[in-house]
């Protein structure tokens, strides 16, 4: 998870990977997350699965893959595993850490798929990824006393302006649906909780290694989602079953198990400012796929709101780099996509 935002925005020396590799990890994760919305849309359209069931299969499959690949690797580096233990931490505190991160990450994913289903890939992704760092900045100010600064205030105002343009500029074609936008904002809120809670844990010296964070979050998500996924409809239709399995396999492997592992690892060593900018690859990739390959239509107002929203996120990162913004704004987990 992110470096200690209350003391420094410098990379952690204990992370064990070079900063350059961390940059590559974040970039690969962001680019692969940009394909998540399109893949999920294709799966839901052809399989009859809903957002909750699809998130369940994604989380459960990602968990199994991480365990199959990660445990043998960790056995080869037992020293790193020993360094992550927190012998002084009580069981209730460990349980609370796991539940908060896991449930927030689950809300983030389910709400995002719901937004994609309701209002489309481009708008759902842009609103989620545009709102997430803004909510992190506001939450950091309210709950952690972090300075927002003049540049940060302007960037937050710009993000709200972009969102307003997206909503008010809807021409009645259904390109922007209020329910979908609300779900995208809920998804962004889930990501903000994950990020802010991670900062708090890092400040307290209770943060775990990326593998443990990812696996424990996926365990919580799998267990929590199972009854709701069963009620929604757990099994895909037999029509186009091969296509559904192939797409779901990609969703589980690349933008889930691989991307989350890379992202959590990269966050430890890469400045949050840089992460904020790199993860803009995700909404840009998603919008390009939606418009160029899947035929989604963006009105002039939707395009303008999208540009304003993404520029506001970039401005928030610039404000941070100049020392006037929040110390650790990261866009896009949530990721995750």
FENVEN-V378095 format. One record per residue. N is the residue number from 1. RES is the residue in one letter. OMEGA is omega as a letter, one per 40 degrees, with the letter a starting at -180 (NA if undefined). Layout:
n = <N:N>
res = <RES:RES>
omega = <OMEGA:OMEGA>
This chain:
n = <1:2:3:4:5:6:7:8:9:10:11:12:13:14:15:16:17:18:19:20:21:22:23:24:25:26:27:28:29:30:31:32:33:34:35:36:37:38:39:40:41:42:43:44:45:46:47:48:49:50:51:52:53:54:55:56:57:58:59:60:61:62:63:64:65:66:67:68:69:70:71:72:73:74:75:76:77:78:79:80:81:82:83:84:85:86:87:88:89:90:91:92:93:94:95:96:97:98:99:100:101:102:103:104:105:106:107:108:109:110:111:112:113:114:115:116:117:118:119:120:121:122:123:124:125:126:127:128:129:130:131:132:133:134:135:136:137:138:139:140:141:142:143:144:145:146:147:148:149:150:151:152:153:154:155:156:157:158:159:160:161:162:163:164:165:166:167:168:169:170:171:172:173:174:175:176:177:178:179:180:181:182:183:184:185:186:187:188:189:190:191:192:193:194:195:196:197:198:199:200:201:202:203:204:205:206:207:208:209:210:211:212:213:214:215:216:217:218:219:220:221:222:223:224:225:226:227:228:229:230:231:232:233:234:235:236:237:238:239:240:241:242:243:244:245:246:247:248:249:250:251:252:253:254:255:256:257:258:259:260:261:262:263:264:265:266:267:268:269:270:271:272:273:274:275:276:277:278:279:280:281:282:283:284:285:286:287:288:289:290:291:292:293:294:295:296:297:298:299:300:301:302:303:304:305:306:307:308:309:310:311:312:313:314:315:316:317:318:319:320:321:322:323:324:325:326:327:328:329:330:331:332:333:334:335:336:337>
res = <X:X:X:X:X:X:X:X:X:X:X:X:X:X:X:X:X:X:X:X:X:X:X:X:X:X:X:X:X:X:X:X:X:X:X:X:X:X:X:X:X:X:X:X:X:X:X:X:X:X:X:X:X:X:X:X:X:X:X:X:X:X:X:X:X:X:X:X:X:X:X:X:X:X:X:X:X:X:X:X:X:X:X:X:X:X:X:X:X:X:X:X:X:X:X:X:X:X:X:X:X:X:X:X:X:X:X:X:X:X:X:X:X:X:X:X:X:X:X:X:X:X:X:X:X:X:X:X:X:X:X:X:X:X:X:X:X:X:X:X:X:X:X:X:X:X:X:X:X:X:X:X:X:X:X:X:X:X:X:X:X:X:X:X:X:X:X:X:X:X:X:X:X:X:X:X:X:X:X:X:X:X:X:X:X:X:X:X:X:X:X:X:X:X:X:X:X:X:X:X:X:X:X:X:X:X:X:X:X:X:X:X:X:X:X:X:X:X:X:X:X:X:X:X:X:X:X:X:X:X:X:X:X:X:X:X:X:X:X:X:X:X:X:X:X:X:X:X:X:X:X:X:X:X:X:X:X:X:X:X:X:X:X:X:X:X:X:X:X:X:X:X:X:X:X:X:X:X:X:X:X:X:X:X:X:X:X:X:X:X:X:X:X:X:X:X:X:X:X:X:X:X:X:X:X:X:X:X:X:X:X:X:X:X:X:X:X:X:X:X:X:X:X:X:X:X:X:X:X:X:X:X:X:X:X:X:X>
omega = <a:i:a:a:a:i:a:i:a:i:i:a:a:a:i:i:i:i:i:i:i:i:i:i:a:a:i:i:a:i:a:i:i:i:a:a:a:i:i:i:i:i:a:a:a:a:a:i:i:a:a:a:i:i:i:a:i:a:a:i:i:i:a:a:i:i:a:a:a:a:i:i:a:i:i:a:a:i:i:a:a:a:a:a:i:a:a:a:a:i:i:i:i:i:i:i:a:a:a:a:a:a:i:i:i:i:i:a:a:a:i:i:i:i:i:i:a:a:i:a:a:a:a:a:a:a:i:a:i:a:a:a:i:i:i:i:i:i:i:i:a:a:a:i:a:i:i:i:a:i:i:i:i:i:i:i:i:i:i:i:i:i:i:i:i:a:a:a:i:a:i:i:a:a:i:a:a:i:i:i:i:i:i:i:i:i:i:i:i:i:a:i:i:a:a:i:i:i:a:i:i:i:a:a:a:a:i:a:a:a:a:i:a:a:a:i:i:i:i:a:a:a:a:a:a:a:a:i:i:i:a:a:a:a:i:i:i:i:a:a:i:i:i:a:i:a:i:i:i:a:a:a:a:a:i:a:a:a:a:i:i:a:i:i:a:a:a:a:a:i:a:i:a:i:a:a:a:a:i:i:a:a:i:i:a:a:i:i:a:a:a:a:a:i:i:a:i:i:i:i:i:i:a:i:i:a:a:a:a:i:i:i:i:i:i:i:i:i:i:a:i:i:a:a:i:a:a:i:i:i:i:i:b:h:h:b:NA>
